[in-house]
Amino acid sequence: MSSNPVLEVKNLVKRFPSSKRDSKGKGFVVAVDGISFSVKEGEIVGLLGPNGAGKTSTIQMLLGVLSPTSGSISYFGKDFARNREEILGQVNFCSSYIRLPWSMTVFENMDVAARLYGVKNRKERIAKLLAIFEIEAFSNKSVASLSAGQLMRTVLAKSFINYPRVLLLDEPTASLDQDVADRVREFLEKERKDFNMSMLLTSHNMREVEKLCDRVIFLNKGKILEIGTPEKLAAKLQTAKVELWIEKNEQKASKLFKKLRLKVEKEGKYTRVEVKEKEVANFLVVLGQNGVDYREINIDRPDLEDFFLKAAREGKNV
């Protein structure tokens, strides 16, 4: 992976007009509020955040669909505003919300895209992508007749048509069966490895983000709260969940947890206790010393999903 950024965003702001006035009498809503980040060559970066965090507005500005209120975007060291046509020839986009021309067939959609990008040997390229995404069987069907999963695979295939150097992915495995989603993730990793392709990925599937992404940018209310690897962000929580099946002495256990001021949840026969990760071993010793026996135990250490939920709920740095 090269250290050179292929995408660089500096102090990006997007405001939308609004009938509502703020305390200063200004009538606008800030969707993206001065964010800065970069994506290196061959890097996969996750862009995460709750609904309304500013992810879609950011991607739309990166595609030139929206114009920034202020700030700058550059690809491959070139200013996007001044070199838009050249840059977009090396960029592509995939989203579960894309709507293709419904009366055209899968092949026709791919063919039009290949012609627009000036792809050489376009029929061979289309055939390869149809095979990779397993959509040859319905390549002559109209888009209107496709299932949600078939449509998603078509959109994915189309996004690779021009051998993009940078690929923007918005929920790329939405609507896909688990086995197909797994193969898509494998393909994304292979493309990154084989062609040093860079990707910016949004997803609500935290397992997917943990598997694919080198770094994660967490947005909330238009601002960047955190940037880091999935592992480092998860480690910020420092709290593990110890799940126990306490068959006897439940009352004794309850008194002990109250004394230790631990957060406890009961779900069926299991008791879930929140304990600082570095204190889990000592917690188990204390249970034994106080005569609290358990038949089963599961220690759930913090992961990216835990970080996401906490940061989204609190709306601040964890």
RAQUI-V698247 format. One record per backbone hydrogen bond with DSSP energy under -0.5 kcal/mol. NH is the residue of the N-H (numbers start at 1). CO is the residue of the C=O. If there is no record, write none. Layout:
BEGIN
nh->NH co->CO
nh->NH co->CO
END
This chain:
BEGIN
nh->2 co->41
nh->6 co->39
nh->7 co->39
nh->8 co->74
nh->9 co->37
nh->10 co->72
nh->12 co->35
nh->13 co->70
nh->14 co->32
nh->16 co->29
nh->18 co->27
nh->22 co->26
nh->25 co->22
nh->28 co->26
nh->29 co->16
nh->31 co->14
nh->31 co->29
nh->32 co->14
nh->33 co->222
nh->34 co->12
nh->34 co->32
nh->35 co->12
nh->37 co->9
nh->39 co->7
nh->41 co->4
nh->42 co->196
nh->43 co->40
nh->45 co->43
nh->45 co->199
nh->46 co->215
nh->47 co->201
nh->48 co->46
nh->48 co->217
nh->53 co->50
nh->58 co->54
nh->59 co->55
nh->60 co->56
nh->61 co->57
nh->62 co->58
nh->63 co->59
nh->64 co->60
nh->64 co->61
nh->65 co->60
nh->66 co->60
nh->69 co->13
nh->70 co->13
nh->72 co->10
nh->74 co->8
nh->75 co->78
nh->76 co->6
nh->78 co->75
nh->80 co->73
nh->83 co->79
nh->87 co->83
nh->88 co->84
nh->89 co->85
nh->90 co->87
nh->91 co->88
nh->92 co->166
nh->94 co->168
nh->96 co->170
nh->98 co->95
nh->100 co->98
nh->104 co->101
nh->106 co->141
nh->107 co->139
nh->109 co->105
nh->110 co->106
nh->111 co->107
nh->112 co->108
nh->113 co->109
nh->114 co->110
nh->115 co->111
nh->116 co->112
nh->117 co->113
nh->118 co->114
nh->118 co->115
nh->119 co->114
nh->122 co->119
nh->125 co->121
nh->126 co->122
nh->127 co->123
nh->128 co->124
nh->129 co->125
nh->130 co->126
nh->131 co->127
nh->132 co->128
nh->133 co->129
nh->134 co->131
nh->135 co->130
nh->136 co->130
nh->138 co->135
nh->139 co->136
nh->141 co->138
nh->143 co->104
nh->144 co->102
nh->145 co->142
nh->146 co->143
nh->151 co->147
nh->152 co->148
nh->153 co->149
nh->154 co->150
nh->155 co->151
nh->156 co->152
nh->157 co->153
nh->158 co->154
nh->159 co->155
nh->160 co->156
nh->160 co->157
nh->161 co->158
nh->163 co->160
nh->165 co->90
nh->166 co->90
nh->167 co->198
nh->168 co->92
nh->169 co->167
nh->169 co->200
nh->170 co->94
nh->170 co->168
nh->171 co->169
nh->171 co->202
nh->174 co->171
nh->176 co->173
nh->181 co->177
nh->182 co->178
nh->183 co->179
nh->184 co->180
nh->185 co->181
nh->186 co->182
nh->187 co->183
nh->188 co->184
nh->189 co->185
nh->190 co->186
nh->191 co->187
nh->192 co->188
nh->193 co->189
nh->194 co->190
nh->195 co->191
nh->196 co->192
nh->197 co->191
nh->198 co->165
nh->199 co->43
nh->200 co->167
nh->201 co->45
nh->202 co->169
nh->206 co->204
nh->209 co->205
nh->210 co->206
nh->211 co->207
nh->212 co->208
nh->213 co->209
nh->214 co->44
nh->215 co->44
nh->216 co->228
nh->217 co->46
nh->218 co->216
nh->218 co->226
nh->219 co->48
nh->219 co->217
nh->220 co->223
nh->222 co->53
nh->223 co->220
nh->225 co->218
nh->225 co->223
nh->226 co->218
nh->228 co->216
nh->233 co->229
nh->234 co->230
nh->235 co->231
nh->236 co->232
nh->236 co->233
nh->237 co->234
nh->240 co->275
nh->241 co->300
nh->242 co->240
nh->242 co->273
nh->243 co->241
nh->243 co->298
nh->244 co->242
nh->244 co->271
nh->245 co->296
nh->246 co->244
nh->246 co->269
nh->247 co->245
nh->253 co->249
nh->254 co->250
nh->255 co->251
nh->256 co->252
nh->257 co->253
nh->258 co->254
nh->259 co->255
nh->260 co->256
nh->261 co->258
nh->262 co->257
nh->265 co->272
nh->267 co->270
nh->270 co->267
nh->271 co->244
nh->272 co->265
nh->273 co->242
nh->273 co->271
nh->274 co->263
nh->275 co->240
nh->275 co->273
nh->277 co->238
nh->279 co->276
nh->280 co->277
nh->283 co->279
nh->284 co->280
nh->285 co->281
nh->286 co->282
nh->287 co->283
nh->288 co->284
nh->289 co->285
nh->290 co->286
nh->291 co->288
nh->292 co->287
nh->293 co->291
nh->295 co->245
nh->296 co->245
nh->298 co->243
nh->300 co->241
nh->300 co->298
nh->301 co->299
nh->307 co->303
nh->308 co->304
nh->309 co->305
nh->310 co->306
nh->311 co->307
nh->312 co->308
nh->313 co->309
nh->314 co->310
nh->315 co->311
END
